[in-house]
Amino acid sequence: MNTIVNTTWDPGLIALSFAFAVVGSFVALSAATRLYASRGRLDWINVLAVGVALGGVGVWSMHFIGMLALRLDVGSSYSMLETFTSLAVAVAATAGSVAMAARRPDSLPRLLMAGLLLGMSVVVMHYLGMFGLKIYGFISWDMALVGASMLIAVVAATAALWLAFNSPTLGRRVAASLAMGVAVCAMHYTGMAAAEFVCTTSERTAIPQGAGYISSFRLPLLVIGTTVMLTLLLSLDQLFQHLRTRAVRLRGA
C-alpha cells in the first residue's frame, strides 16, 4: 500500500546550509581574484580552488546539509556512489566553467554559455544527490517546480560567474556571497519542494541496506566534517596567497 511520507524541516540545519553556501561563495570569489598568474596565464590552482569552494562547499555541502534538514517519518539511507559522484560533478563543472569564462570575462556569449553549463551541472548534482537518498518507496515529482529549479540554477550560475570577475573589494565580495547564498538555497529548496516521497512498505522504520549505503544518522558527521576540512584548507591557501602577494608588494615599494 502506497502512503505519502510525512516531512518536517530542521530550521537549524537550514540555517547551517545557508551559512555554508555563503562561506563557499566567499572563498570562491576570493580565489577568483587570483585566477591569473604572472604573464597573464591562467592559474589552475586557483581555478581548482574556485571549483572546490563554490562547487564543493557552496553547492554540494549546502545541498546535503539541506537534505539532512528534511525529516522523513520513514527509514532512510544514502548511497555513497551517487553522493560522491555528485561532489565530483559539482567541483569539475564549476572549475571548468570558471576556466571557460575567465579566458574572455568581457564576452557576454561566453559568460552565458559557461553559466548554462554550470547551472545544468548544478541541476545534475542536485538530482543525482536526491537519487542517492534511499527509502523503501519512490519520489513523485512536480515537473513545474523541477523546471523552476533548473531556471534558478542557470540564472544563479551565470550571476556567480559574473560576480567572480566583478567583485574586487572585500565589501563587494561579502555582498556577492550573501546574494549567492540566497540563490543557491533558492535552487535547492525549490528542487526539494518538487519532491513528494511515497512509502511502499508497511515497515516504515526499515533502513534500506546495500553496498556503499550509509545510514542518514551517520551522514551529517561525514558531510559536515568533509566541508569543514575543505573550507579550512581553502581559507588557509587564500590567506597564504594574500600574505605572499602583500610581501611582494612591500618589497617592491
N, C-alpha and C positions, 0 to 999 in steps of 0.2 A: 504494500500500500504506500503510495507516494504522499508525503506530507511536507509542507513548507517548513524550512528551518527558521526558528526564531533567532533574530540577531539584535545585539546591543553594541554600543560603542564605548570604548575606554577613553575619556577626554584627556587623560594624562599622556597616553601613547599617541593620540592625535597631535597634541602639542609637541611631543618629542619628535614626531615625524616632520613637522613643520620646521623645528629647530635644525634638524639635520639637513633639510633641503636648503635652508638659508646658509648654514655653515659651509656646505659643499659648494654652493654657488659662489660664496665669497672667496674661498680658496681658489676656485677655478678662475674667477675674474682676476685675482691677483697674479696667478700664473700666466694668464693671457697677456698681461702687460710685458712679459718677458719672452714672448714667443719667438722673437728674432734674436739670434746671437750676433756676434761680430760679422761684418761684411754682408749683412742683410740675409744671412742664411737662417732657415727655419730651425729653431732649437727643439729637437724631437723629445728631449727630456721634459721640457715644459709642455709640449703637446700631450705627452702621456700623462703629465700631472693634471692638465685640464680634464682629460678623459676620465681619470680615476676620481678626481674631486667632484666633477659635475655628474658623470655617468655612474660612478660607483657609490659616492656618498650622497650627492644631492638627489639622485633619481632612484637608484637601486635600493639603498638603505632606507630612504624615505618610503619607498613602496612597501618593503617588507615590514617595517615598523607600523605603517598604516594598515597593512593586512592583519597584523597582530592586534591592532586596536579593535578589530571586528571580533566580537564574541559570538560564537555559534553554540547552540544547545545540542550539538552532536559531537562525537569524537572526530578529531581531525589530525592529519599529519602532513608533512611536506616532503616532496621528492627532491633530493639534493641534486639530481641531474638537471631538472628544469630550473632549480633555484640558482645554481652557479653558472649554468649556461646563460641565463638571463643577465647575470652580472657581466660575463664576458661580452655579450652583445652590447650592453649599455656602455661599457668602457671603450670597446673598439669603435663603435659607431660614433661616440662623442669625439674621440681623438681624431678619427678620420674626417668627420665633418668640420671640425675646427681647422685641421690642416688644409682642407679644401677652401674654406672661406678666407684663411689667413694669407693665401697666395695673392688674392685680389680683394682685400677687405672693402674697397670702394666700389666693387662691382655688384650692383643690385641683382642681376640674374644669378651670379654665382652664390650670393648670400641666400637667395630664395631656394635655389637647388639644394644647398647644404642644409638649410633649415627644414626642407621637406624630408630629406634623407634622415636627418637627426630625429625629427618628430616621429616619423614612421618607425624608426628603430626603438624609440621610447614606447610606442604602442606595442611593438613586438615583445619588448622586455616585459611590459606590464601584463599582457595577456598570457605570455609564456609563464610568468611567475604565478598568475592565478591558476593556470593549468596544473602547476606544481602543488597546489593545495588539494589534498585528497580527503574526501569524505565518502561514506557509503551512500552515494547518490550522484547527482549531477547538478549542473548550473544551467538555469534558463536565462537567456539574455534579452534585454531590451535593446534592440538594434538602433533605435533613435539615440539612446544615451551612449551606446558604443560609438556611433558616428560623431556625437558631440565631443566625446573624449579624444577622438582622433584629431578633430579640428583644433581643440585646445592644445594638444601636444605639438602640432605643427606650428601654430602661432607662437607658443611658448618657446619652442626650439629656435625659431627664427629670431625672436626677440633676444634669446640668450646669446646667439652668435653676434648679433649687432652690439649688444652690451659688452661683449668680450673685447671689442675693439674701440669702444667709445666710453669707457669708464676709467680714465687715467687717475683720478683723485680718489683718496680714501672715502670721502663723503659720498661720492657718486657710486663707488663700489658697494658701500653699505646699503644705499637706497636701492641699487640694482639687485642686490642679493635678496632683500626683502621682497621685491617685486617678483623675482624668480621663484622664491619660496612659495608665494601665493599661487603662481601659475602652475608649478609642478604639483602642488597639493590639489589644485582645482582639477587637473587632468586625472590624478589618481582617484580622488573620491567620486568624480563623475563616472569613471570606469567601474568603481566598486558599486555605485548605485545602480548600474546596469545589470548587476548580477542578482539573481534570485536563486537561493540554494534549496534543492529538493532532496529530502532523505528518502531512501528506498528500502530501508531495513527497519525492523522493529527493535533491534539492538542499537539504540541511538548513541549510547556511550562507547560503542566499539571503536577502537582506533585502527584505521587502515594500516596494514603491515605490508612491507615489501622491501626488495633490495634497494638500499640507499634512502629509505624513508626515515624521517626523524619526527618525533612527536612534537606537536605545536607547543607543548610545555617547555621543551628544551631549545626551541628555535630562537627565542628572544636573546638568550645569552650568546649564541653563535653570531647573530646579526649585529647586535649592539657591540660585542667585543671586536668583531671584524671592522666595524665602522669607526670605532674609537681609535683602533690601531692605525687605520688608513689616514684618518684625519690628523693624528699626531705626527705621523711620518711626513705627510704633505706639508703641514704647517711648519715643521722644523726645516724642511727643504726650502720653502719660500723665505723663511726668516734668514737662513744662512745666505741665500742668494741676495737678499736685500742688504745684509751686512757687508757682503763681499763687494757689491756694487757701490755702496757708500764709501767703503775703504778706498776703492779705486778712484773715486771722485775726489776724495780728500787728498790723496797722493798727487793727483794731477792739478790740484788748486795752487 
